[in-house]
Amino acid sequence: MLNYIKLNFKLMTKKKTFIVAFAVMLAIAIAFPFVTYIRYMKNFEFNMPAANSVFMANTFMQCWDYLVVIFPFLVVFPYAMSFYDENKLGVKFYIQTRGDRKKYYFSQIIVCFFGMFIIIAVSYSLNIILNSILFPKDGNDYLSTISRYSINYVPNILDDNLAMNVLSKGMSFKYLYINYPQIYNLIITLIAATVGGVMSVAAYVFSLFVRQGKVFILLFSFIVFEIFSTIDTVLVSMASKGKCYLMTSILNYMSTCTHSQAGKNYIYILLVMLSFVIAEILVVKRKIKEDEL
């Protein structure tokens, strides 16, 4: 299995799609700290934000608007289309007949997961490091446009001023966010990288059944993300009528989500990701049996 993983990892790092995905994330991670720093130095030097608050996964930051758009497609790029490409070129049959089918599929799944995991983890971590260098540790720490030193800061973290009924109240990991905000961002980095990896594998598993058109793999990933976001929008609407709200958008769990922490529950996203993993394993096992017939 290890040899299969090494082979697939080498193939992935040479793929243009992986290089493009990595380059895009690194460009965002590197560029926005400098853009933000220059903007504040020119106009708001005495209101410089804290290093943790300009994190690229902070929904208060402009770069998150770009990430929300590209993430549903980006998860496909690292290695999710590997099987489709090999099947299209006709090399899948030769690779499988020279080795174990189980190792073939699961090695691709492992590399697919870690491909997206590495892209997100490295980009987010680099962004945290750059922010720590450029911005002060004790600058203004914005939470939903509320400064750390505002009287509304703590109530906003605890959701004491929240009007709607939520399943999970207040910010997750409150102690870390208040006392060690950059460690909090690192935890978000690990969660985002894991979620991105699982969703990348989901796109790979779907590709096993696509015969023509890579666009359908991209469309599948977009639809999955959109379904969870749409459910979230519906639940917000229901919460305004007194129903209990649970944040369901997958993208929100890949961010610090400072515009609204209300209803964010990491047990939920854990169960969703476990469901995806179980479904992915079952589908691949079925595919292996079909190939052996």
C-alpha positions in Angstrom: 0.0 0.0 0.0 2.8 2.4 0.9 4.3 2.1 -2.6 1.0 2.8 -4.2 0.6 5.9 -1.9 4.1 7.1 -2.8 3.4 6.7 -6.5 0.1 8.5 -6.4 1.6 11.3 -4.3 4.3 11.9 -6.9 1.7 11.8 -9.7 -0.4 14.4 -7.8 2.4 16.8 -7.2 3.1 16.8 -10.9 -0.5 17.5 -11.9 -1.2 21.0 -13.2 -4.5 21.0 -11.3 -2.8 20.4 -8.0 -0.2 23.1 -8.7 -2.8 25.6 -9.8 -4.9 24.9 -6.6 -1.9 25.2 -4.4 -0.7 28.4 -6.2 -4.1 30.1 -5.9 -4.4 29.4 -2.1 -0.8 30.5 -1.5 -1.3 33.7 -3.5 -4.4 34.6 -1.4 -2.6 33.6 1.9 0.4 35.8 1.0 -1.1 38.7 -0.8 -4.0 39.7 1.6 -1.9 40.3 4.7 0.2 42.8 2.7 -2.8 44.4 1.0 -4.6 44.8 4.4 -1.4 46.1 6.1 -0.9 48.8 3.4 -4.5 49.8 3.5 -4.4 50.3 7.3 -1.1 52.1 7.2 -2.4 54.6 4.7 -5.8 55.3 6.3 -6.2 53.7 9.7 -2.7 53.4 11.2 -4.0 54.1 14.8 -6.7 51.5 14.4 -4.5 48.6 13.3 -6.3 45.2 13.7 -4.9 42.4 15.8 -3.0 39.7 14.0 -5.6 37.0 14.6 -8.5 39.1 13.3 -7.0 39.4 9.8 -6.9 35.6 9.4 -7.8 34.7 5.8 -10.6 32.3 7.0 -12.2 35.1 9.0 -15.5 35.9 7.3 -15.0 39.5 8.3 -12.1 39.7 5.8 -12.6 40.4 2.1 -10.5 37.4 1.0 -13.1 35.1 2.5 -15.6 36.3 -0.1 -13.2 34.8 -2.7 -12.6 31.6 -0.8 -16.4 30.9 -0.5 -16.6 31.0 -4.3 -13.6 28.9 -5.1 -13.7 26.3 -2.3 -16.5 24.1 -3.9 -14.4 23.8 -7.0 -10.9 23.9 -5.5 -11.5 20.6 -3.6 -11.8 18.8 -6.9 -8.4 20.1 -8.3 -5.7 18.3 -6.2 -6.4 14.7 -7.1 -10.2 14.1 -7.3 -10.1 13.7 -11.1 -7.2 11.2 -11.0 -9.4 8.1 -11.7 -11.3 9.9 -14.4 -8.0 10.8 -16.2 -6.6 7.3 -15.9 -9.8 5.7 -17.1 -10.0 8.2 -20.0 -6.4 7.4 -21.1 -7.0 3.7 -20.7 -4.3 3.1 -18.2 -6.5 2.1 -15.3 -6.9 -1.5 -16.6 -3.2 -2.0 -16.9 -2.5 -0.5 -13.4 -5.2 -2.6 -11.8 -4.1 -5.9 -13.5 -0.5 -5.4 -12.3 -1.5 -5.0 -8.7 -4.3 -5.0 -6.0 -7.5 -3.2 -6.9 -8.2 -2.4 -3.2 -4.7 -0.8 -2.9 -5.2 1.1 -6.2 -8.5 2.8 -5.1 -7.7 3.4 -1.4 -4.2 4.8 -2.2 -5.8 7.3 -4.5 -8.4 8.2 -1.8 -5.6 8.7 0.8 -3.6 10.9 -1.5 -6.7 12.8 -2.6 -7.5 13.6 1.1 -4.0 14.7 2.0 -3.7 16.7 -1.2 -6.5 19.0 -0.2 -5.5 18.8 3.5 -1.9 20.0 2.7 -3.1 22.9 0.5 -5.5 24.3 3.1 -3.2 23.6 6.1 -0.1 25.1 4.6 -1.9 28.2 3.2 -3.8 28.9 6.4 -0.7 28.4 8.5 1.4 30.6 6.3 -1.3 33.3 6.5 -1.3 33.1 10.3 2.5 33.5 10.4 2.5 36.5 8.1 -0.3 38.2 10.1 1.7 37.6 13.3 4.7 39.4 11.7 2.8 42.3 10.2 0.1 43.1 12.7 0.3 43.8 16.5 -0.8 41.1 18.9 -2.9 43.5 20.9 -4.5 45.4 18.1 -8.2 45.8 17.6 -9.8 42.4 17.6 -12.9 42.5 15.6 -15.8 40.2 16.1 -18.8 41.0 13.9 -17.4 44.5 13.5 -17.2 44.9 17.3 -13.8 45.8 18.8 -12.3 43.8 21.6 -12.5 46.8 23.9 -16.2 47.4 23.2 -18.8 46.7 25.9 -20.5 44.4 23.4 -17.4 42.2 22.8 -18.0 39.6 25.5 -21.8 39.5 25.1 -21.2 38.8 21.4 -18.9 35.9 22.1 -21.4 34.4 24.5 -24.4 35.3 22.3 -26.0 37.0 25.3 -27.5 39.6 22.9 -28.9 36.9 20.5 -32.6 37.1 19.8 -33.1 33.7 18.1 -33.3 30.2 19.5 -30.1 28.2 18.8 -29.0 24.7 19.4 -25.4 25.8 20.3 -25.0 29.2 21.9 -21.9 31.3 21.8 -18.5 30.9 20.1 -16.8 27.5 20.1 -13.5 27.3 21.9 -14.2 30.6 23.7 -11.2 30.2 26.1 -8.8 29.8 23.3 -10.2 32.6 21.2 -10.0 35.1 24.1 -6.6 34.0 25.5 -4.8 32.4 22.6 -6.4 33.6 19.4 -3.7 32.4 17.1 -3.9 28.8 18.5 -7.7 29.1 18.0 -6.9 30.0 14.3 -4.6 26.9 14.1 -7.5 24.7 15.3 -9.7 26.2 12.7 -7.0 25.4 10.2 -6.9 21.7 11.1 -10.7 21.5 11.0 -10.9 23.3 7.6 -8.1 21.1 6.2 -9.9 17.9 7.3 -13.3 19.0 6.0 -11.6 20.0 2.7 -9.9 16.7 2.4 -13.1 14.7 3.1 -15.0 16.8 0.5 -12.2 16.2 -2.0 -12.5 12.4 -1.5 -16.3 12.8 -2.0 -15.6 14.3 -5.4 -13.2 11.5 -6.2 -15.7 8.8 -5.3 -18.3 10.6 -7.5 -15.8 10.6 -10.4 -15.8 6.8 -10.4 -19.2 6.9 -12.1 -18.5 9.7 -14.6 -17.7 8.6 -18.1 -17.7 11.8 -20.0 -17.1 15.4 -18.9 -15.0 16.6 -16.0 -17.4 19.4 -15.5 -19.8 17.0 -13.9 -17.3 16.4 -11.1 -17.0 20.1 -10.5 -20.7 20.5 -10.6 -21.2 17.7 -8.1 -18.9 19.3 -5.6 -20.6 22.7 -6.1 -24.1 21.2 -5.6 -23.1 19.4 -2.4 -21.8 22.6 -0.8 -24.8 24.5 -2.1 -27.3 22.0 -0.6 -25.8 22.4 2.9 -25.7 26.2 2.5 -29.4 26.3 1.3 -30.4 24.2 4.3 -28.6 26.7 6.5 -30.5 29.6 4.9 -33.8 27.8 5.5 -33.0 27.0 9.1 -32.1 30.7 9.7 -35.5 31.6 8.3 -37.2 29.1 10.5 -35.3 30.3 13.6 -36.8 33.8 13.1 -40.1 32.1 13.7 -39.1 30.5 16.9 -37.5 27.2 15.7 -34.2 26.0 17.0 -31.3 26.9 14.7 -28.2 24.7 13.9 -25.5 26.0 11.5 -25.3 23.5 8.7 -23.2 25.2 6.0 -20.0 23.3 5.4 -18.2 26.4 4.3 -18.9 28.1 7.7 -17.0 25.3 9.5 -14.0 26.1 7.3 -13.9 29.6 8.7 -13.8 31.5 12.0 -17.3 32.8 10.9 -17.1 36.0 12.9 -20.3 37.4 11.4 -22.3 34.7 13.2 -21.1 32.1 15.6 -24.6 31.3 16.6 -25.7 27.7 16.1 -22.2 26.5 15.2 -21.7 23.0 16.6 -18.6 21.0 15.9 -20.2 17.7 16.9 -22.6 18.3 14.0 -19.8 18.7 11.4 -17.9 15.7 12.9 -21.0 13.5 12.4 -21.5 14.9 8.8 -17.9 14.2 7.9 -18.0 10.7 9.5 -21.2 10.0 7.4 -19.3 11.1 4.2 -16.3 8.9 5.1 -18.5 5.8 5.7 -20.4 6.4 2.5 -17.2 6.9 0.6 -15.7 3.6 1.9 -18.9 1.7 1.1 -19.1 3.1 -2.4 -15.5 2.3 -3.2 -15.8 -1.3 -1.8 -18.8 -1.8 -4.1 -16.8 -0.4 -7.0 -14.0 -2.9 -6.3 -16.4 -5.8 -6.3 -17.9 -4.6 -9.7 -14.4 -4.5 -11.2 -13.7 -8.0 -10.0 -16.7 -9.4 -11.8 
